[in-house]
Every structure is written in C-alpha cells, then in structure tokens.
C-alpha cells in the first residue's frame, strides 16, 4: 500500500466516526428544543 491509499482510508474512517457522533448529538439537541417548546 502506498501513502496516498493509506491517507484516503484514514480520512474515510475519520469521516465515518464524525458522522456516527453527529447523528446522536443532533437528535439529543432536537429533543431538548422540543421539550423546551412544550
């Protein structure tokens, strides 16, 4: 494996981890906002 391929793979992994974190985070905030409005 050359360096370019390694970099691309690590970027993909980082992106997937960020997406995994973003979704629950956004959901939590939406729930908090919804409770506040009620």
C-alpha positions in Angstrom: 0.0 0.0 0.0 1.3 3.4 -0.9 0.9 6.6 1.2 -2.0 8.0 -0.8 -4.1 5.0 -0.3 -3.3 5.0 3.5 -4.3 8.6 3.7 -7.6 8.1 1.9 -8.5 5.2 4.1 -7.8 7.1 7.3 -9.8 10.0 6.1 -12.8 7.8 5.4 -12.6 6.3 8.8 -12.4 9.7 10.5 -15.4 10.9 8.4 -17.4 7.8 9.4 -16.6 8.4 13.1 -17.6 12.0 12.9 -20.9 11.1 11.2 -21.6 8.5 13.9 -21.1 11.2 16.6 -23.1 13.9 14.8 -26.3 11.9 14.4 -27.0 11.2 18.1 -25.7 14.7 19.0 -28.2 16.3 16.7 -31.0 14.1 17.9 -30.4 15.0 21.5 -30.5 18.7 20.7 -33.7 18.3 18.8 -35.3 16.5 21.8 -34.1 19.3 24.2 -35.5 22.0 21.9 -38.8 20.1 21.6 -39.1 19.8 25.4 -38.3 23.5 25.8 -41.1 24.4 23.4 -43.8 22.3 25.1 
